Amino acid sequence: MKEKIDKGDLYLLKEHSSLSDIQLGELLEQKSYANLTDWQKFAKYFTLILGAGLFVSGIVFFFAYNWADLDKNIKFLLVFGLLAICVGGSVYPKFSTLIKQISLLSASVLVGVLFAVFGQVYQTGANAYDLFFMWVLAVTPWTLLNKFSAHWLFYAVLANTTLILYYTQLREEDELFFSVLFMLLLNIALYVIPVLLGKFFNYTVARYYTALVTFASIALATAGVVMYIFLSTDQYIRADISGLYYLVVVSILWLVGSFLWGRKTKDLLVFSYIYLALFAIVFAVLIKIADFNEAALLLYALYTIGGTFAIVKLIMNQKKLWNNEQE
């Protein structure tokens, strides 16, 4: 077996088997701890990535420093040339799948650069929202076809930035609740769509992507509930209050759905997010009903300490329970 084994699994194996301490130590050295080969591999890829990053940064800063002196045709030629190279690399048959996916991701980044250069050269007068919106529309087909979690993460950042710019640049009236509501719905969609596509096209969405998008959506849902706890409905018009009610309903449904989904899939990270969300909501209720005095500060401190230990204990117990069920 060349794959590494988690230390917790080896300790759990010792508790339910006749392994001695010496045998456990040998297994930890062989299967869990990093050896010289692992460190050499890490140093190799780290220096390779660092060198490539510094090389690309040097090229970028060189053209950025001389950008104003370049002719517009040279500017477009540079961007189009890089874009053509990246698109060509994404379909070149002799390249590995990873290189093709990275090439298509790079092409998606360059699409935004092309839009920015076009707006700068011809002074179109478009604001940041127009650029990001067209950028999202242009790279959507590539994101769906690439089957690459890093591409989906880039797309999620673009989509959230576009929505934020829409409400900050185009909406004059205050629509705080609707903006948070639609951002929550957007992140829910950004979680559900890649997972469904992965099952349909038989590929696995990376753990880091689902973890980040789940964290963002649960954080927004928690913020929606906290808003409802603190804000006074008398200060807002009827349309804004309806947005707050919709936000609270969607937030509660998503928190409950995430809890049930995490329990079904035995996802410990989702359980951790839900416990933190409940901790924040209960803390908001305590602040709402208690005054800011010495007794209240003591209550907050005790709740923070006790709640932190309780969350850690619940997570550890849940992990042990699921590990025992898998045996």
Helices and strands as residue ranges (DSSP letters): H 7-15, H 21-27, I 28-32, H 36-65, G 67-69, H 72-91, H 97-122, H 128-146, H 149-169, H 176-201, H 207-230, G 233-235, H 238-265, H 268-289, H 294-326
